């Protein structure tokens, strides 16, 4: 027989009327309780120290295609390196640069953030700095934004602007742009070739010039061989560089590979008719000297063009909106805190009311009361064992 106050139906079934009745019986608690929690949360929010957010907006550095890049093709096989080192996503790369440990440590030391964040180790200060910083690139407009949170509005603006200054400082020391990468590459190659040229020159001077070498007139042959050997080396460097940004099935890659094969064939045929005997020592050294001299000339011209292109790029980082001390706080958002606390308290109280009602009904049923007693005993035994 159903208990009083419960609708007829299957045993254990709960109707909407039962739930509405429970809510109506506890309506005052369900209204006043969340309101009290919301008012308390609002009062606590006034005790929280406000946080200010400074924002910097800047244009991402653009990868410029140098006007001289096409003219470099006329300088030989090395001209293909002019556009070999392009960056697919400059904005994402500059975002990553501002998030490096180098930039973060400079900001920590510059603004003494270890004292501000009361951190014992620089790693802890770095972690807090990352939590207070948001750096991103817009998908539509492509602009870079830097947002920094701090308790002091003045320091928030200074740190946000310092990110741009540290980015300029870092990029000036790294080969980031296409021209910078070419300049760094040819600078290294030029230094290596210069050392090899000096060695070849000393070896040639030590060899002397014999009468047989003079009769052989090795100069023209050696110069032609040296230039051909330099073109083979340049083609090999170009092909190796193209592997980094082209597939082997690309027409440009296959064309460069065929050109290298043809040059190697010409070089092999010339080597087959090299002068031998007493003249060979001088000829080989003279050939090596002319080879290094030709290669040095090629690298020197490429290096000068890269330096000109690098100087034309100028200041690539342009600030659209510099950070200024914010006038209004960004956190805490008092209204949102009060609303969230009110809703959370209302849900928790509603759940507690339903659970309490279910337990009361369970105690009225003998079978359910027995199971409830066994459950309570089991929980007490478990807590006792843990204690």
Secondary structure by P-SEA (a helix, b strand, c coil): cccccccccccccccaaaaaaaaaaaaaaaaaaaaaaaaaaaaaaaacbbbbbbbbbbbccccccccccccccccccccccccccccccaaaaaaaaaacaaaaaaaaaaaccccccccccaaaaaaaaaaabbbbbbcccbbbbbbbbcccaaaaaaaaaaaaaaaaaaaaaccccaaaaaaaaaaaaaaaaaaaaaaaaaaaaaacccaaaaaacaaaaaaaaaaaaaaaaaaaaaaaaaccccccccaaaaaaaaaaaaaaaaaaaaaaacccccaaaaaaaaaaaaaaaaaaaaaaaaaaaaaaaaaaacccccccccccccccccccaaaaaaaaaaaaaaaaaaaaaaaaaaaaaaaacaaaaaaaaaaaaaaaaaaaaac
